[in-house]
Amino acid sequence: MTANAPSVPPAGLYVHIPFCLTRCGYCDFNTYAGLDHLAGGYVNALLREAELWTSDWSDLSFVSLFMGGGTPTTLRPETIERIIRSLRAAFPFEAGAEVTVEANPDTVDEPYLMGLLAAGVSRLSLGVQSFDPDVLAALERMHSAESARRAFAAARLAGFASVNLDVIYGAHGESLGSWERTIQEAASLGPDHISGSALTIEPATPLGRKVGAGLIPAPDPDLQADMYDVACEILGHAGYDHYEVSNWARPGSRCLHNLGYWEGRPYLGLGAGAHSHRGDRRWWNVRPPEQYMAMVSAGVRPVGGEERLTEEDHRLEQLLLGLRTAAGVPASWVDPSRIEEFVGSGLADLRDGRLALTERGLFLANEVVLAPSG
Amino acid sequence: MDQEGIRNFCIVAHIDHGKSTLADRFLELTHAVSERQMRDQYLDRMDLERERGITIKAQAVRLRHESGGVKHELNLIDTPGHVDFTYEVSRSLAACEGAILLVDAAQGIEAQTLANHHLATEAGLTIIPAVNKIDLPQADPHTVAAELAELVGCDVDEVLLVSAKSGQGVPDLLDAVIARVPPPSGDPAGSLRALIFDSTYDAYRGVIAYIRVVDGELRGRSRISLMTGKFSVESEEVGVFAPDATPVPSLSAGDVGYLVTGMKDVRRAKVGDTITLTERPARRSLPGYREPKPMVWSGLYPVEGGDYPTLRDALDKLKLSDAALVYEPESSQALGFGFRCGFLGLLHMDITRERLERESEVEVITTAPNVEFRVVRGTEVISVHNPSEMPAPGTYDYVEEPYVLATVVTPAGYLGPVMELCQQRRGSLQDLRYLSPERAEIHYLLPLAEIIFDFFDQLKSRTRGYASLDYEHWGYERSELVRVDVLLQGEPVDAFSSVVPRDKAYAYGRATTARLRELIPRQLFEVAIQAAVGNRIVARETVRAKRKDVLAKCYGGDVTRKRKLLERQKEGKRRMRRVGRVDVPQEAFIAALRVDRQPEGAKR
């Protein structure tokens, strides 16, 4: 329908690698430990799935490719290269498209990372989570703080010009002081991008079950708010731009792919359990890797479910996603009397007809999202 | 049939002592219901009755039975089993000549056994004592039979031993009904007098009155008058339940059955009223008529303000089938437009709310229940149904509140905790007796307001579930009461006002504000909760401003799930009431006032 439109809408491509060495206590993504023997067949399925979508997505211009998981770095660099090459051939990519791969510190060293760079990866996202051994243990992460430092150094030595560090705050036992040291160290390493998010306890995870059983307390929202304040302050001083609730970037280093989610741009997800979005449709692939592979090899698009967004759904999504970003949303989307209240209490700023949340407001974004519409 | 062959009887029992199961056995034994039609609790027809395992409406079923070669017609009247409906029970009893007093062989005599026995004796009924569930492993039929013989004042061998579940002893019990219960003794040739002992409303046929003909005869189509209601109407049909409604040409002295009139409002056929023939009226109505009187009041408000007309229509409709339901429009600053409703008791309130929600699909907020206070000023007496209407102290002479006479039956070992509870609830001991060395019955005069919240739960928890409770209304007594207001951000919230004993006002205020602090979610600003008596603040709590309300991570593409989380949160917000700037959850309007009154440190 947009084939004749003057500007081709930019799109994102997500590739899901569901394999992990071990599963972390807080993770509720579609990931599996001990299924590595499927990897070869799974990669073939990914490339076969891409072919099933090519015709529908040839009218778009892809600006980003994101390989997430799971742990994509459980794959060899040659395999990753093969995936990137095939996908670039299958879909219309822009020349300078952002290509991100998520990495677990324990799975990468300098030669490996040089291999990734050669494979066409432009951006590396390292799952550091914390530099405090006790916090790493509480999150049930297997790597050490030391291996995270080594992995970051290796990425720079290998030549990665764009590196993100993922950190999490609010694990059981983490003090404000410990978090301050973690975020301080993260900033002083000088990555191009930092994702710092409050730990969310999902019910269907080992941590969720521990909280449910009363073995450990749920994260204290006030302590998390203090930690958030500390992150805002330290990263702000270090020159990072706070452009989304949980994301900070050096100028020019925002994650183009993730911005696509918040801006409501179309994206295609490949792989088991991957989600896609285009226009008023959202759909998602079947989750079990074996089932996914079986469907693809039968030549069937492995869709497990879909929904059509009503106007009301769409409005709520745009509000919930847009208000997460520094750009905010058109002020006309929110009830004027509530805008006055939010601006008056320092939660939001009104500029050029757009309502954008302040740093304090970002941490209370749901309150604004759920205010009656204008 | 000649009156000689008729026996009108009922079964009275404490809850769960097996009344409905025994009725089921009678239906089978007399072939009133075919095996194919038979189901458990056959006579409890309302969904609510079957779900809760209680009888709310009375039923009357005609059974035919031969005993010693003589044909008999037995009318079994299944009475409601809850203290809220004591008046309805007393009218059902008035329609009988005999009652089976049924007691669980493992539980023994309970409070309702005593209350029902008392009612049945007062109504002049022949009592047939029976011990049920004698085949239970923990049954002690002989001890219980002895207790029962002592209560009824008969010989132990006159107590029948049955198992309603297996049917053991049930034929003997039926024979005992025929042998011991006297036949009706009305005047078949006299002017018609028929007692209405219950009524229901059928959308197609209008009001259906359950009647017992005392004197005379009522034909299917005749002009009848209601002696208290003072109006006349055409009867359309009379019949009997056998067990389904079956029309008959006429009902005569001694008969029990139903009457269809096409009346569209059940309030016109009130329980206790007497029916007579317009052409040949009886001179005196049957004794015992009483206007239904609400004892417990509560505000009913639609969750969505726009549902007010639907709620009004639903109440109007419910009223057609529930003569005891009383309501008047009221408005609250906090809750908007709604109704102040009067109920016979808490069960009645619960059932009404459930029926309203079920039958009209309107979501309803129910405010904390309260009793009706009487404010006396000189010669003037003002009835107060809503605590927020209680006048300021100093503007009246005194206040009265309703009392009940409560009967508690408890194992003797728990007498201490039971008495302690009653004392805490401002009770005064009236009588203490031993049913046996192990079991005691105790009578307390208690303010009704003290038992409408959690008295029963407290009683159960302090006696490991062994004590049972029943009560009857006593009348109004003078009390030292004050109104406690609750303020949010300095503004009083009318729906939170409560009337409490003066010497408990301070503790009540503290407990209520503490409870509200738990119930009111954190908002974008600090919320002050205060309790006040008159102008004096007696307690204060603060809900701190919230600082985090955001989905920490939102990528990986699964926006659908995030949106659904927010929609759920939005739904939660929608179900809250905005009072000033503060969002208050609905449960706060009832739960806040449900204060644990145990002395501090006694629990947890």
Interface residues (C-beta under 8 A of the other chain):
Chain A: Y14 F29 G68 S197 A198 L199 T200 P221 D222 Q224 A225 Y228 V245 S246 N258 Y261 W262 Y267 G269 A274 H275 S276 H277 R282 W284 E307 D313 L316 E317 L320 L321 R324 S345 L347 R360 L362 F363 L364 A365 N366 E367 V369 L370
Chain B: L524 F525 K546 R547 K548 D549 V550 L551 A552 K553 C554 Y555 G556 G557 D558 V559 T560 K562 R563 L566 E567 Q569 K570 K573
